[in-house]
């Protein structure tokens, strides 16, 4: 198996599967880097860090990819990747950027042009009582950041809108967003959102069904959502309070 460093050289230089040229231009010196390609590779390595059998090697490769991406590629998605890596216990350094906790990573992500995936993660951590807080205009920002014709991308915006509505105490508006989701199972806390929205409109049956759904969250589902054991525990604790 190629080493993580060799894999890094192949990916960022757009070469074939042959060995990286030791004289090749370093990634941070590339004049016009393909940020989207690099970000996809980074996201893939991070996902493998959470779910794959070779998680340890993918984790090492992900950290190297993240640190090597040039400043022009330091988008919201790059900061979101940092949030996912520090959740695994990492301290990250890339040039003058140093990140050692999720809140700092997500604050950096929010400072970039709107990204629905970033807002979705902020919506979750904010709902679980952590920083940063979800911006009041998160729904509008997420909707404006996606192609609404792409049902999966639109789902992310709808989730953010549902979470924003719950935070504002508007259960009806939250339910309207939830009812338009194409594939709700992508969101780890979706049953909690449903239960919270039901609580706001006085639907006891809806609360009960949502709480029951939260109880089915398992480790496999959590890892596929880049979630920690602490995330799952917090979601279940909130659901338990709703059930009382």
N, C-alpha and C positions, 0 to 999 in steps of 0.2 A: 504494500500500500504506500502511495506517495505520502511524504511528510506533509504536515500542515503548511510549512513554509513553501514547499514546492507547489502545493495546490494553490497557494496564494499567488505565486508568480504566474502560473498559467492563467488564472482567472482574470487578474487585473490587466494583463497585457494583451488579452484577447488572442492568445496563441493557440496552437493545436495542443494535443495531449503530450507533446514532447517535453523534455526537461526545459526549465526556464533558463534563459540566457543570463549568465552572471553579470554581463555588462549592460543588461537592459535598464531602461530609465526607471527609477523608483516610482511607485504609484503616486506619491505626493508631488512628483515633478511632472506628471503627465499634463500636457497643456489643456486637453479637452477630454477629460475622463468620461466614461459612460456611467454616470452615477446610478441610473436605474438598474443596469446589469449588475453592478457591484452590490447595490442594496439588495437585490433579489438573492444573490449568492450569500450575503450576510444573513438575511432572514432565514434562508434555508439551513444554514449552519446552526443558527440559534434554535430553530425548531428541532433539529436533530439533537441538540444539547439537552432538550427537554424530554424527547420521546424515543430516540433511537437507541439501539443496543450499543452503538459506538459513541454514546453521548460525550464521553470524556474527550475523545480526539476532536469531535466536532466543536466542543466548547473551546478548546485551545485555538482551533482554526478561526472560530468566530471572533475571539478577542483580537487576534492578529489582523483579521480583515477590518474590524471596526477601527482599530488604531491607525491602520495604514490608509484609510480613505482620505482623499484630499479635502481641504477646507471647503471647496466649492460643493462638495457632496454632504456637508454637515446640515442636512435637512431635518425636518421634524421626524421623519422615518429613522434617521441615524440616531437621534436622541432617544426615540422609542426603543430602538435596538439596545441602547445603553441601559435603559430602564429594565429591560428583560435580562440583560447580563448581570447587572448588579444584584438582581433578585436571586441570582445563583451564588452570590457571595463575592463578586468581583469588585475590584477598584480599578477604574479605567483611566488611562491617560493617553491623550492624543494631542501632541503639540502643547498648547497652553490650556487645553481643556482637561479638567480633572473631574471625574464623577465617581462618587462612592456611595450614593444612595438614590433610591427611586425618585424621591421628590425633586431632587436637583436635576435629574435627567428629564423628568416630565416638564419641569419649569422651562428647561432649555427647549424642549419640543414645542411648548406653547408659544414661545417667542418667535418661532418660525411661521411661514405662511400656513394657513389652516390645513390640517390633515385629519380626516375623519377617524382613522385608526388611532391616532394620538388622542383625540377627544374621547373616543370610546374607552381607552384605558384610563384616562383621567376621570371619566364618568364613573367607572367602577371603583377606583381607589378612593375617590371622594365620597361615594356612597358608603364605603367601608370605614369612613372616619379618618382617612389619611389625607395628606397634602400631595399635590396642590388642589385647591377648590375648583370645581367645575365652573367655567365662565357662564354667566347668565345667558349669553348669546350663543352658547355652544351648538344648539340645534340649527340655527341659521348658518353658522360657520361650517358645520359638518355637511349640511345639505348643499351648500355652495361649493364644497370641495370635491363632491363626487359626481360621476355621471349617473344620473338617476335612471337611465335606461339599463344600466348594469345592475341586475337585481341583487347580487351579493354586495356590491359597493353601496347600493341604496339601503340595504339592510343595516349597514354600519351607521349610516346617518339616522335611520329610523330608531335604532337602539339609543343613540345619543339623544335624540329628541324625547324618547320615552323617559330616559334617566333625568333629563333636564326638567321635564314636566313633573316628575315625582319630587324632585328637589324643590320645585316651586309650589308643591302641594296641590297640583292639578291632576287628579286621578283620571278624569275623563279624557283630557288631552293625551295623557300617557297611554291610555288604552287605545285611543285612535291610532297612535303610532304603532303600538304592538300589533294591532289587528292587520296592519299592512305589511308585516314582515313576511318575506318569502321563505326564509329558512332560519327560524328562531333558535335552533339548537346550537348554532355557532357561538352563542353568548352564554358563558358559564353561569351567570346570575339571572338568566332570563326569567326563571320561575320566581325568584325573589322580586324582580321588578313587577311581575304580574300580581304577586301577593300584595306588594306595597300599593300598587295602583288600586287594587280591589279594596284595600283597607281605606283608602282615601274617599272612595265613593260608597262605602258602607256595604260592600258585597261580601258577606261572611263566607259564602260558599267559594267564591273566588280566592279568598285568603287561604282557606283550607286546601284548595287544589294547588295553589302556588307553593305553599309550605311543603306539601307532599312531594312536589317536584324537586324542591331543593334537596330533600333527603336522598334523592337518587344520584346526586353528584358523586362521582368516584374519581380515583387517582388518574385513570386514563383520560377521562374527559378534562380534568383539571390541567394536566400536562399539555394536552393539545391546544389549550387556551392560554398557554404561557403563565399558568397560575401556580402559586405556591400553596403549601399546606396551610399557611396562615390566611391566605385569601379564602380558601374553602371553609376554614373554621369560622372566619368572620361572617361569611355569607350565611352559614348555617346558624350562627348565633343570632343574627338579625331576624332570620326566619322564625326561630324559636320564640323570640320576643313578640312577633306578630301573632303567633298562635295562642298567646295567653289571653 
